[in-house]
């Protein structure tokens, strides 16, 4: 297997609740790292059908791992 060269770094900030959800998802699927889990989630999200194109007016805080209602009630996705 050839080695993958990942020369770019992407830093994101998550709430404690978002990180718990990502870690729970990662461990349930035996992913080797958080980075691998995030890459898989990005791949799945981009491949999903019926997504709305970004209109250029959205802000970073508009894109969370959890819906606002989920984070307030403690519900997991």
C-alpha positions as CSV (number, residue, x, y, z in Angstrom):
1,X,0.0,0.0,0.0
2,X,1.5,3.4,-0.9
3,X,1.8,6.0,1.7
4,X,-0.7,8.9,1.5
5,X,0.7,12.4,1.6
6,X,-1.5,14.8,3.5
7,X,0.3,18.1,3.3
8,X,-2.5,20.3,4.4
9,X,-3.8,20.7,8.0
10,X,-7.4,21.7,8.8
11,X,-8.1,22.9,12.3
12,X,-11.6,22.9,13.7
13,X,-13.1,23.9,17.0
14,X,-15.8,21.7,18.6
15,X,-17.9,22.0,21.7
16,X,-17.4,19.3,24.3
17,X,-20.7,17.7,23.3
18,X,-19.8,17.7,19.6
19,X,-16.4,16.0,20.4
20,X,-18.2,13.4,22.5
21,X,-20.5,12.6,19.5
22,X,-17.6,12.3,17.1
23,X,-15.6,10.2,19.5
24,X,-18.6,7.9,20.2
25,X,-19.1,7.5,16.4
26,X,-15.4,6.8,15.9
27,X,-15.1,4.2,18.7
28,X,-18.3,2.4,17.5
29,X,-16.7,2.0,14.1
30,X,-13.2,1.2,15.4
31,X,-11.7,4.1,13.5
32,X,-7.9,4.5,14.1
33,X,-8.0,8.2,14.9
34,X,-10.2,11.3,15.2
35,X,-8.7,12.6,11.9
36,X,-9.8,9.4,10.1
37,X,-13.3,9.7,11.6
38,X,-13.6,13.3,10.5
39,X,-12.4,12.5,7.0
40,X,-15.0,9.7,6.8
41,X,-17.7,11.9,8.1
42,X,-16.8,14.6,5.5
43,X,-16.8,12.0,2.8
44,X,-20.2,10.7,3.8
45,X,-21.6,14.2,4.1
46,X,-20.3,15.3,0.7
47,X,-21.7,12.1,-0.9
48,X,-25.2,12.5,0.7
49,X,-28.1,13.1,-1.6
50,X,-30.2,16.2,-1.4
51,X,-27.7,18.6,0.2
52,X,-28.3,22.3,-0.2
53,X,-25.5,24.2,-2.0
54,X,-23.8,26.8,0.2
55,X,-24.9,30.3,-0.8
56,X,-21.8,32.1,0.4
57,X,-23.6,33.9,3.2
58,X,-23.2,31.2,5.8
59,X,-20.9,31.6,8.8
60,X,-18.8,29.0,10.5
61,X,-21.2,28.8,13.4
62,X,-24.0,27.8,11.1
63,X,-22.3,24.4,10.6
64,X,-22.2,22.3,13.7
65,X,-22.0,18.5,14.3
66,X,-25.2,18.7,16.4
67,X,-28.4,20.6,15.7
68,X,-29.0,23.3,18.3
69,X,-32.0,21.4,19.7
70,X,-29.8,18.2,20.1
71,X,-27.0,20.0,22.0
72,X,-29.5,21.6,24.3
73,X,-31.3,18.4,25.2
74,X,-28.2,16.2,25.2
75,X,-29.6,14.0,22.4
76,X,-27.1,12.0,20.4
77,X,-27.3,11.5,16.6
